[in-house]
Amino acid sequence: MAVYVARLSLENLRLAKAELLSIIEGEGLSCKILKEIGEFLIMELSERDADLIAKRAALIKEIGRLVYIGDLNTDDIINVVNREGLVVGRVESVRSVAKDLTKKVYDELKAKKKFNPSSNIALVFVNGHLLIYVFVKPGRERRFSARSPQKRPVYLPGTMTPWLARVFVNLAAVSSRKHEVLLDPFCGVGGFALEAGIQGIRIVCGDIDRRMVEASIVNVRGYNLDHYCDTLVMDAAQQPFRSQSFDGISTDPPYGRMTIPQRYDLRNLIMHFLDEAVELVKRGRRIVFAVPVSIDGSVSTKLRELEVKGEVKVEDRVLQYVHSSLTRVVYVVKRL
Ligand SMILES: C[S@@+](CC[C@H](N)C(=O)[O-])C[C@H]1O[C@@H](n2cnc3c(N)ncnc32)[C@H](O)[C@@H]1O
């Protein structure tokens, strides 16, 4: 075990933290969170588990082994760098904390030849703390660009960006190591299937539109992930599976804009989907989905009713801005 720093993305800090904790829970990692400093989480982890988190999480900007943590008012920073024998590659002041000190430290390190931009050691001032860590940048662009919608064998509008699909998949807390199975009943062209498969998670996908199902199958094959994924034409409001068949459900229902809900209006479709989801997911496991804020009143009433009956617990409800005419609410719901 060692102490690691995970730097979460500020794009949506709440989703970023929820994603990280879901990976830890889903994979059953032995991890102790020691401290939270702004968007930095200090955790005790094994190297193997830190590596798994770096590979899986979409909303971690950096992860790295902690070399030093101190109080920036009292520590003699240059002494620490000398004592640890470090060559620093970045001196950063987060949100302009201790800007003057940062500049002074940078100048001093440079003068003492203790600074080299190619080093992966970061010295970061944040909220009254100094963190020094050896970082790896998971690099979102590089990791996800090969699966961007336009590069897939079949492109149809209405698909989520791969990194966000990854976050949804990860929030379901399904293990890639225990042969668990995720369900996406509104699969579209298979964006979630790609992000599940690439992480070694098995997934069953469904869509009411045969064209979408065919597109999803072609896309999944295009990335050689078909051994992780089964896809069928089905109605998310009337699903053909036995109760408690799945270790998690993660899905992106239609918003009534680009992907028009079929057979029902959007509100009714989501109500029926929720009843089915509660039946199909195993107890103690999660249902992750998003709805446009316009129908959130009905959805939260429905979830409260299910909570009163002791069937579910809403674990997280996060607003996510998509564009000027769409903000959605991301729900993480636990089946009790
Ligand atoms: C927002 S899209 C999903 C996009 C998907 N996450 C992707 O990355 O391509 C919603 C999908 O729900 C499907 N759909 C609409 N009504 C449905 C229903 N009753 N049952 C199952 N799928 C339905 C639409 O055909 C559409 O493909």
The ligand as a Gaussian input file, in Angstrom:
#p B3LYP/6-31G(d) Opt

LIG

0 1
 C      -30.404000       9.077000     -26.033000
 S      -30.493000       7.636000     -27.015000
 C      -29.282000       6.590000     -26.342000
 C      -27.936000       6.959000     -26.844000
 C      -26.878000       5.965000     -26.454000
 N      -26.438000       6.126000     -25.088000
 C      -25.696000       6.052000     -27.397000
 O      -24.567000       6.312000     -26.922000
 O      -25.888000       5.883000     -28.610000
 C      -32.013000       6.901000     -26.517000
 C      -32.400000       5.636000     -27.259000
 O      -33.619000       5.168000     -26.675000
 C      -34.330000       4.459000     -27.676000
 N      -35.723000       4.282000     -27.235000
 C      -36.781000       5.137000     -27.305000
 N      -37.880000       4.565000     -26.752000
 C      -37.492000       3.340000     -26.296000
 C      -38.139000       2.283000     -25.598000
 N      -39.438000       2.364000     -25.282000
 N      -37.439000       1.180000     -25.271000
 C      -36.102000       1.066000     -25.605000
 N      -35.442000       2.024000     -26.290000
 C      -36.119000       3.145000     -26.614000
 C      -34.141000       5.314000     -28.923000
 O      -34.331000       4.506000     -30.068000
 C      -32.695000       5.797000     -28.744000
 O      -31.813000       4.975000     -29.455000

